[in-house]
């Protein structure tokens, strides 16, 4: 009798230990994080409605203290499955999710993925995901300069669809193909019956070099006025040494002038960012950029030359601690046509200064 009791106790203890280990493993696979970025931006053109020019979709309020982006995120990762969900608020969300209905306006990320190969790093992910286009994201600390380039602000920050991704065992190559609901869309445009498509190829020959090509092919219009859009994004990130880094990027896109027409309107944008990090507390970055959209495919001005604008920025970062980042940027834009408004008059120039406090936890 005593032997049975002892055997049962051992078995119960073993099952309890296994259950505890399983619970601990699940807790390790589940993680939570958050981010909040408060900012103040002063536009020397002094817009009367306190809105910065319409082609800015982040840090876009003038002369007021506000929140650009704040989110809480939960993630789950194991060997064969992964998932993310993040709920967000801020002026970034207001600007970029304006076309989305209801609660979708606050879904920063919601996706799930499964590994479909036993021996290869091959995944399928579906849901609302960060964009596969560009080297700048909505998460400010990931970017070398506080405000996004015109190029980044006018390409998708997020996308909704499904993607298949293969990463080599040495992590040097990433190859991805995507089926999407459109150009920065969660819900597809009413009357649009077609899926859009994307690709991405990233090559990292070393930890100092990243080369990327991304594409988009599709339409963001109802079928009745369908215009095919073709877009190509290329960039290289070069960490010359511990203190000096360089990013060079070039985007070019084309869209039909009218349904069924072979003629295409073209827009393009080169950008270059140079950064110096003298130590682990300070960073200084310079950006030069140009954006040409003569026919107003992405940025409509109604002027003779369309949107043809040069930009220059200087940015200073101060790392307060591992969770807190203070950033300040001075930025100036100069356009071929008078497209900016100052004291109810049109002008060719726009200068502004932005500072932010970003907390990651």
TIPAFI-941365 format. One line per 8 residues: number of its first residue (from 1); for each residue x, y, z of C-alpha. Coordinates in Angstrom, 2 decimals. Example, Ala and Ser with C-alpha at 12.3 -4.5 7.8 and 13.67 -1.06 7.14 Angstrom:
1) 12.30:-4.50:7.80; 13.67:-1.06:7.14
END
This chain:
1) 0.00:0.00:0.00; 2.73:2.43:0.96; 4.56:1.56:-2.28; 1.49:2.49:-4.32; 1.17:5.77:-2.49; 4.81:6.61:-3.10; 4.53:5.63:-6.76; 1.46:7.81:-7.16
9) 3.18:10.72:-5.42; 6.21:10.42:-7.69; 3.96:10.27:-10.77; 1.97:13.29:-9.61; 5.17:15.21:-8.86; 6.51:14.32:-12.30; 3.33:15.46:-14.05; 3.34:18.68:-12.03
17) 6.97:19.32:-12.96; 6.21:18.71:-16.64; 3.22:21.05:-16.45; 5.33:23.71:-14.76; 8.04:23.35:-17.42; 5.41:23.58:-20.16; 3.91:26.71:-18.59; 7.36:28.28:-18.25
25) 8.14:27.46:-21.88; 4.89:29.09:-23.03; 5.67:32.17:-20.95; 9.11:32.37:-22.55; 7.51:32.15:-25.99; 5.03:34.91:-25.18; 6.36:38.46:-24.82; 4.94:41.95:-24.39
33) 6.42:45.31:-25.35; 5.40:48.90:-25.80; 6.43:52.20:-27.32; 5.44:55.83:-26.93; 6.79:58.85:-28.79; 5.74:62.36:-27.78; 6.82:65.23:-30.04; 6.72:68.95:-30.70
41) 7.16:70.39:-34.19; 7.37:74.05:-35.19; 6.76:74.98:-38.83; 8.14:78.43:-39.66; 5.43:78.85:-42.32; 2.95:78.82:-39.39; -0.02:76.92:-40.88; -3.25:78.37:-39.52
49) -4.88:74.96:-39.00; -1.74:73.56:-37.34; -1.50:70.81:-39.96; 1.80:70.35:-41.74; 1.73:69.89:-45.55; -0.51:67.00:-46.63; 2.34:64.77:-47.88; 3.63:64.38:-44.30
57) 2.10:61.43:-42.45; 4.22:61.36:-39.30; 5.04:64.17:-36.83; 2.58:66.26:-38.82; 1.13:68.70:-36.29; 2.49:72.24:-35.88; 3.14:74.13:-32.64; 1.57:71.66:-30.25
65) 2.69:68.86:-27.99; 1.29:65.58:-29.25; 1.85:61.83:-29.56; 3.10:60.60:-32.92; 2.78:56.91:-32.10; 2.13:54.85:-29.00; 1.40:51.14:-28.98; 1.33:48.01:-26.85
73) 2.30:44.74:-28.49; 2.08:41.07:-27.73; 4.14:38.47:-29.59; 4.27:34.70:-29.62; 7.17:32.74:-31.12; 8.10:29.08:-31.15; 9.90:26.87:-33.65; 6.92:26.47:-35.97
81) 4.49:29.32:-35.30; 4.56:33.04:-34.61; 2.07:35.85:-34.13; 1.94:39.56:-33.32; -0.77:41.96:-32.30; -0.30:45.67:-31.54; -2.89:48.34:-30.79; -1.84:51.96:-31.36
89) -2.88:55.60:-31.11; -1.32:58.90:-32.20; -1.23:61.42:-35.02; 0.59:58.88:-37.17; -2.40:56.55:-36.84; -4.86:59.35:-37.60; -3.05:60.25:-40.81; -2.20:56.80:-42.16
97) -5.35:54.90:-41.20; -7.89:57.57:-42.16; -9.38:55.37:-44.90; -9.89:52.36:-42.61; -13.26:51.70:-40.93; -14.00:51.35:-37.23; -11.56:49.59:-34.93; -9.20:48.89:-37.84
105) -8.00:52.49:-37.44; -6.09:51.40:-34.34; -4.58:48.07:-35.50; -0.86:48.72:-35.85; -0.05:45.07:-36.43; -2.01:41.80:-36.36; -0.48:38.80:-38.09; 0.18:35.10:-37.66
113) 2.67:32.79:-39.33; 3.54:29.12:-39.66; 6.75:27.40:-40.72; 5.99:25.13:-43.68; 9.31:23.29:-44.04; 11.02:20.94:-41.61; 14.52:21.62:-42.88; 14.31:25.13:-44.32
121) 13.50:28.53:-42.84; 10.35:28.90:-44.94; 7.33:30.71:-43.50; 3.86:31.85:-44.50; 2.51:34.91:-42.64; -0.88:36.56:-43.03; -2.61:39.61:-41.60; -1.72:43.26:-41.10
129) 2.05:43.55:-41.30; 4.81:46.19:-41.57; 5.50:47.16:-45.16; 8.11:45.28:-47.16; 9.08:48.57:-48.84; 11.77:50.95:-47.60; 14.41:51.29:-44.88; 12.35:53.64:-42.68
137) 9.45:52.48:-40.52; 6.83:53.96:-38.24; 8.96:53.03:-35.22; 11.17:56.09:-34.88; 14.19:54.56:-33.04; 14.71:52.23:-36.03; 15.27:55.25:-38.29; 18.45:57.30:-38.43
145) 16.56:60.62:-38.62; 13.55:61.67:-36.55; 11.03:62.52:-39.31; 10.62:60.26:-42.31; 11.88:61.15:-45.77; 9.31:62.24:-48.35; 10.01:58.91:-50.03; 9.08:56.94:-46.88
153) 6.05:59.06:-45.98; 4.56:58.42:-49.42; 5.06:54.68:-49.67; 3.25:52.09:-47.52; 4.07:51.92:-43.82; 1.85:48.85:-43.45; 0.14:46.28:-45.66; -2.52:43.62:-45.39
161) -2.27:40.26:-47.08; -0.24:37.07:-47.08; 3.46:36.50:-47.72; 5.83:33.59:-48.09; 9.39:34.18:-46.90; 12.54:32.13:-47.24; 15.70:32.95:-45.28; 18.94:31.06:-45.88
169) 20.58:29.22:-42.99; 23.42:31.76:-42.89; 20.88:34.66:-42.84; 22.55:36.31:-45.83; 19.54:36.07:-48.14; 15.85:36.83:-47.57; 13.39:36.25:-50.41; 9.71:37.07:-50.07
177) 6.59:37.14:-52.28; 3.37:38.86:-51.21; -0.32:39.00:-52.16; -1.79:42.28:-50.90; -5.09:44.14:-50.54; -3.56:47.23:-52.12; -1.19:50.13:-51.59; -1.23:50.62:-47.80
185) -4.67:49.11:-47.37; -6.32:46.91:-44.77; -9.72:46.94:-46.49; -9.58:46.88:-50.28; -11.01:49.82:-52.24; -14.71:49.40:-52.99; -15.20:48.16:-56.53; -11.65:46.77:-56.80
193) -11.78:43.03:-57.50; -8.05:42.46:-57.96; -5.25:41.49:-55.60; -1.96:43.40:-55.70; 1.46:41.75:-55.54; 4.87:42.43:-54.06; 8.36:40.99:-53.84; 11.41:41.53:-51.65
201) 15.01:40.36:-51.92; 17.50:41.29:-49.18; 21.18:40.37:-49.26; 23.49:40.76:-46.25; 27.01:39.71:-47.26; 28.25:40.84:-43.82; 27.01:42.56:-40.70; 28.18:45.85:-42.22
209) 26.25:45.74:-45.51; 22.56:45.32:-46.35; 21.26:45.48:-49.93; 17.54:45.42:-50.69; 15.16:45.38:-53.63; 11.38:45.53:-53.12; 8.57:45.84:-55.64; 4.82:46.45:-55.88
217) 2.55:45.62:-58.78; -1.18:46.21:-58.68; -3.98:48.72:-58.67; -5.45:50.89:-55.95; -8.50:51.99:-57.91; -11.99:50.59:-58.56; -12.24:48.35:-61.63; -14.16:51.04:-63.53
225) -11.15:53.39:-63.57; -8.40:50.81:-63.01; -4.84:52.18:-63.24; -1.94:49.72:-63.04; 0.89:50.77:-60.75; 4.48:49.48:-60.90; 6.87:50.43:-58.12; 10.52:49.60:-57.36
233) 12.37:50.31:-54.12; 16.13:49.85:-53.78; 18.51:50.75:-50.99; 21.82:49.92:-49.39; 22.87:50.28:-45.75; 26.62:50.47:-45.18; 28.17:50.54:-41.72; 31.66:51.69:-42.69
241) 32.94:51.25:-39.13; 31.60:51.57:-35.59; 31.18:55.34:-35.92; 30.25:55.97:-39.57; 27.21:54.72:-41.47; 25.64:55.47:-44.85; 22.25:54.75:-46.41; 21.61:55.26:-50.12
249) 18.14:54.69:-51.56; 16.26:55.18:-54.81; 12.57:54.64:-55.55; 10.84:54.80:-58.91; 7.20:54.19:-59.75; 4.95:54.29:-62.79; 1.19:54.34:-63.20; -1.10:54.31:-66.22
257) -2.34:57.73:-67.31; -5.80:56.27:-67.93; -7.50:52.86:-68.05; -6.28:50.78:-70.96; -3.64:53.33:-71.94; -0.05:52.20:-72.47; 1.29:55.64:-71.49; 2.70:55.84:-67.96
265) 3.28:58.66:-65.50; 6.58:58.32:-63.63; 7.70:59.52:-60.23; 11.03:58.91:-58.46; 13.04:59.81:-55.39; 16.73:59.47:-54.43; 17.80:59.82:-50.79; 21.09:59.67:-48.90
273) 21.72:59.63:-45.14; 25.11:59.96:-43.48; 25.41:59.22:-39.74; 28.19:59.59:-37.18; 27.96:57.93:-33.74; 30.98:59.14:-31.75; 29.91:57.02:-28.76; 26.95:55.01:-27.53
281) 25.17:58.14:-26.23; 25.24:60.51:-29.22; 24.48:60.32:-32.94; 24.45:62.99:-35.65; 22.87:62.37:-39.06; 22.53:64.36:-42.28; 19.97:63.64:-45.01; 19.69:64.88:-48.56
289) 16.67:63.98:-50.67; 14.78:64.82:-53.84; 11.25:63.85:-54.85; 9.88:64.30:-58.36; 6.20:63.66:-59.12; 5.51:65.89:-62.09; 2.10:64.39:-62.87; 0.83:64.20:-59.30
297) 0.42:60.44:-59.06; 1.30:60.38:-55.34; 1.55:64.07:-54.37; -0.82:66.34:-56.28; -0.07:70.09:-56.42; -1.98:71.37:-59.45; 1.05:73.47:-60.45; 2.90:73.63:-63.77
305) 5.85:71.46:-62.72; 4.06:69.29:-60.19; 5.87:68.21:-57.05; 9.62:68.62:-57.52; 11.17:69.19:-54.13; 14.63:69.06:-52.57; 15.10:68.44:-48.86; 17.92:68.60:-46.30
313) 17.96:67.58:-42.64; 20.31:67.54:-39.69; 19.44:65.31:-36.76; 20.93:64.89:-33.27; 20.13:61.94:-31.02; 20.83:61.64:-27.33; 20.41:58.22:-25.71; 19.33:58.87:-22.14
321) 19.25:55.18:-21.20; 18.38:51.85:-22.79; 14.68:52.76:-22.85; 14.66:56.52:-23.53; 15.76:58.42:-26.65; 15.71:62.20:-27.17; 15.85:63.37:-30.79; 15.92:66.77:-32.51
329) 15.85:67.54:-36.23; 16.00:70.70:-38.32; 14.64:70.19:-41.83; 14.19:72.43:-44.85; 12.42:71.85:-48.17; 12.69:73.78:-51.43; 10.28:73.21:-54.31; 10.43:74.25:-57.96
337) 6.89:75.65:-57.75; 5.31:77.62:-54.93; 3.42:74.80:-53.22; 3.74:75.77:-49.54; 1.53:78.28:-47.75; 2.89:81.06:-45.52; 0.65:83.82:-44.20; -1.97:82.97:-46.85
345) 0.60:83.35:-49.63; 2.29:80.63:-51.67; 6.01:80.09:-51.22; 8.62:77.66:-52.52; 10.23:76.93:-49.14; 9.33:75.22:-45.89; 11.55:74.93:-42.79; 10.64:73.28:-39.51
353) 12.18:71.89:-36.35; 10.98:68.78:-34.52; 11.96:67.25:-31.21; 10.70:64.01:-29.66; 10.99:61.84:-26.58; 10.70:58.12:-27.35; 10.23:55.47:-24.69; 10.57:51.77:-25.49
361) 9.69:49.10:-22.95
END
